[in-house]
Amino acid sequence: MKILLVLFLLGVTALNVHSGAVVTSQRDCDGIRGRVTTPEGWLIPRARINFLNKQTKKNTNIETDENGAYHACLALGTYDITVTSTGFKTAKRKAIKFESSGSLTVDFPMKRGKPVTDQAITQL
């Protein structure tokens, strides 16, 4: 029984170490990062962000985390960025130049849009 417990704990530890390495490598990549907020500064989780590379026409789509933060690993280039979230107007930034290695910070304060109603939810 003790052997099974030790093996289980070793397996869990190995998974945690591996998971931590993956998260660290994702945070350390070059790209654009920032936060998506309300006009009052509240963070908006799960906002959808689209990066369009103007040269290659490649789209990269991500979502903000539970704290309204995002980090997109991107190639150097010029990007049009679009952010959407239910209950808010679409936010756009055009021709954002990501020209050197590291991270560029671009925050998005979003204006309130139409209120979400039960009818709007059922139409989705």
C-alpha positions as CSV (number, residue, x, y, z in Angstrom):
1,M,0.0,0.0,0.0
2,K,2.9,2.4,0.9
3,I,4.5,1.7,-2.5
4,L,1.3,2.6,-4.4
5,L,1.1,5.9,-2.4
6,V,4.7,6.8,-3.1
7,L,4.3,6.0,-6.8
8,F,1.1,8.1,-7.0
9,L,2.9,11.0,-5.3
10,L,5.8,10.8,-7.6
11,G,3.5,10.8,-10.6
12,V,1.6,13.9,-9.4
13,T,4.9,15.7,-8.7
14,A,6.1,14.8,-12.2
15,L,2.9,16.2,-13.7
16,N,3.2,19.4,-11.7
17,V,6.8,19.9,-12.8
18,H,5.9,19.3,-16.4
19,S,2.8,21.6,-16.3
20,G,4.9,24.4,-14.8
21,A,7.5,24.1,-17.5
22,V,4.8,24.4,-20.2
23,V,3.2,27.5,-18.5
24,T,6.6,29.1,-18.1
25,S,7.5,28.6,-21.7
26,Q,4.2,30.1,-22.9
27,R,4.7,33.2,-20.8
28,D,8.3,33.6,-21.9
29,C,7.6,33.7,-25.7
30,D,7.8,36.9,-27.7
31,G,4.5,38.6,-28.5
32,I,1.8,41.0,-27.5
33,R,0.3,41.1,-24.0
34,G,-2.1,43.3,-22.0
35,R,-5.4,43.5,-20.2
36,V,-9.0,44.0,-21.3
37,T,-11.0,46.1,-19.0
38,T,-14.3,48.0,-18.6
39,P,-14.3,51.8,-18.7
40,E,-14.1,51.7,-14.8
41,G,-11.1,49.4,-14.9
42,W,-12.8,46.1,-14.0
43,L,-11.1,43.2,-15.7
44,I,-13.0,41.3,-18.5
45,P,-12.4,37.5,-18.4
46,R,-12.8,35.4,-21.6
47,A,-12.8,38.3,-24.0
48,R,-11.9,37.0,-27.5
49,I,-8.9,38.6,-29.2
50,N,-8.0,38.3,-32.9
51,F,-4.5,39.2,-34.2
52,L,-4.3,39.6,-38.0
53,N,-0.7,39.7,-39.3
54,K,-0.9,42.4,-42.1
55,Q,1.9,40.8,-44.1
56,T,1.1,37.1,-44.0
57,K,-2.7,37.5,-43.5
58,K,-2.5,34.9,-40.7
59,N,-5.0,35.1,-37.9
60,T,-4.2,34.2,-34.3
61,N,-7.1,33.9,-31.9
62,I,-6.9,33.8,-28.1
63,E,-9.0,34.6,-25.0
64,T,-8.2,36.6,-21.9
65,D,-7.7,34.6,-18.7
66,E,-9.9,34.8,-15.6
67,N,-8.1,38.1,-14.7
68,G,-8.7,39.8,-18.0
69,A,-5.0,39.3,-19.1
70,Y,-3.7,37.9,-22.3
71,H,-0.4,37.0,-23.9
72,A,-0.2,36.0,-27.6
73,C,3.0,34.4,-28.9
74,L,3.5,36.1,-32.3
75,A,6.0,36.6,-35.1
76,L,7.4,40.0,-35.6
77,G,5.2,42.1,-37.9
78,T,2.3,44.6,-38.0
79,Y,-1.0,43.5,-36.6
80,D,-4.6,44.6,-36.6
81,I,-6.2,43.6,-33.3
82,T,-9.9,43.1,-32.6
83,V,-11.4,42.4,-29.2
84,T,-14.9,41.2,-28.6
85,S,-16.9,40.3,-25.4
86,T,-20.6,40.0,-24.8
87,G,-22.2,43.2,-23.5
88,F,-19.3,45.4,-24.9
89,K,-18.6,47.2,-28.2
90,T,-15.9,45.7,-30.3
91,A,-12.5,47.3,-29.6
92,K,-10.0,47.6,-32.5
93,R,-6.4,48.7,-32.9
94,K,-4.9,48.9,-36.4
95,A,-1.3,48.7,-37.5
96,I,0.2,47.7,-34.2
97,K,3.9,47.2,-34.9
98,F,5.6,44.4,-33.1
99,E,9.2,44.9,-34.3
100,S,11.6,43.6,-31.6
101,S,11.9,40.5,-29.5
102,G,10.3,40.6,-26.1
103,S,6.8,41.7,-25.3
104,L,4.7,44.7,-26.4
105,T,1.9,45.7,-24.0
106,V,-1.4,46.7,-25.5
107,D,-4.4,47.2,-23.2
108,F,-8.0,47.4,-24.3
109,P,-10.6,49.4,-22.3
110,M,-13.9,48.3,-23.8
111,K,-17.0,50.5,-23.9
112,R,-20.3,49.1,-22.9
113,G,-22.6,47.9,-25.6
114,K,-26.2,46.6,-25.6
115,P,-27.2,45.0,-22.4
116,V,-27.4,41.2,-22.6
117,T,-31.0,39.9,-22.3
118,D,-32.5,36.4,-22.1
119,Q,-33.7,36.8,-25.6
120,A,-30.2,37.7,-26.9
121,I,-28.8,34.6,-25.2
122,T,-31.4,32.2,-26.7
123,Q,-30.6,33.6,-30.1
124,L,-27.0,32.7,-29.8
